[in-house]
Amino acid sequence: MLTNFLIRTFVKDYKKTEKPEIREKYAMLSGTTGIIANIILFILKLFTGIFSGAVSIVADAFNNISDAGSSLVTILGFRMSSKHADKKHPLGHGRMEYITAFIVDIMIIIVGVELFRTAIDKIIHPEKPEFHLITLILLAAAIIVKLWLFLFYRKIGNTINSAAIKAAALDSASDTVATFLVFFTTLSAKFIDVSLDGWAALIVACLIIFAGFKAAKETVDLLLGSCPSPELVENINEFIRNYPDILGIHDLMIHDYGPGRFIITLHAEVSEESEINHAHEVIDILERDMNEHFGAIVTIHLDPIAVNNPQVDKLRVFAAECAAEVDSAFTIHDFRIVCGESFTTLLFDLSIPVDSCFKDEEAADKVAELISSKKPCCRAIIHPEHPFV
């Protein structure tokens, strides 16, 4: 309820999440809310921790102030990523969002390490904190606020597909568990004579470090260039199936330059019998339609293939079967033949998964040898390659 109210109040046209300016408004709302909530929690927990002498509460307080700093970094990151393209960055600044997400992840890890060090010291030199009812009330309120922040960040992060805000959601989830542990150890001070304060702080620190490393790994994957989601790949394939002149596609590549900023390149197969100007027009229309539908820069290479040719069709199926016999994950495309007096040459690309146990040349040689052994009148010239989706 509160999350939806804030979105509708502060983000006009909140449904148009594909627009960079709307994504920035979501980020501003997320960051501002996070800064305000975490500063309030920091102040309350710091005074409560000093008042009760509980290092775990003080540690939890400084975790909150680091979260406020992370929210500020997120805001700055979205500001920079929304800058228009320029001569030095013709594809825009969208990846700044990933960079700031990584900075947030590192900040989380640093705070966790510092809290870990403090917790070890507290375990070696334990001091039982004082029990106060007001401490429990404030910690219970902090748990509720952090749980709401987790749900708030998760909704916004999923809505605009933001790595930075998803990282903040994961951090808030770990904070909720951490504060609950602090609440439990504070309550235990009333009933047992053993101090669990240092152990609670240690668990809090480990949760923070784990959350930071997990988020950092996901962000690094985005910066390195991770595989696009299967949903996006299937959406592209489904979209192209609506164009009857396109007989198939291959060599699909999706380049990510930040959320909502990517480039799609692919090879589209058309009949070699198509009139060249008609085929070019079909490709042009498909590029424009994909640009409008996916909001991406689209470049399509035209590949003419033989259709209604029984000999080519039969040999294409034969070559595909030979490739699958060597490895069921192998596929072929760009198939054509050259008929000579002594033998027929099969020319095609062999698509080899990146995790295949075969090296490129080894795979191509095995498929070529199998083709020649089964049909001595045929030889194969094979170009091995790897799929990018």
Secondary structure, DSSP 4 states (H G I P E B T S, - for coil): -HHHHHHHHH-TTTT-TTSHHHHHHHHHHHHHHHHHHHHHHHHHHHHHHHHHT-HHHHHHHHHHHHHHHHHHHHHHHHHHHTSPP-SS-TT-STTHHHHHHHHHHHHHHHHHHHHHHHHHHHHHS--PPPP-HHHHHHHHHHHHHHHHHHHHHHHHHHHHT-HHHHHHHHHHHHHHHHHHHHHHHHHHTTT-SS--HHHHHHHHHHHHHHHHHHHHHHHHHHHH-PPPPHHHHHHHHHHHTT-TT--EEEEEEEEESSTT-EEEEEEEEEETTS-HHHHHHHHHHHHHHHHHHH-SEEEEEEEEE--S-HHHHHHHHHHHHHHHHH-TT-EEEEEEEEE-SS-EEEEEEEE--TT-SS-HHHHHHHHHHHHHHH-TTEEEEEEEE----
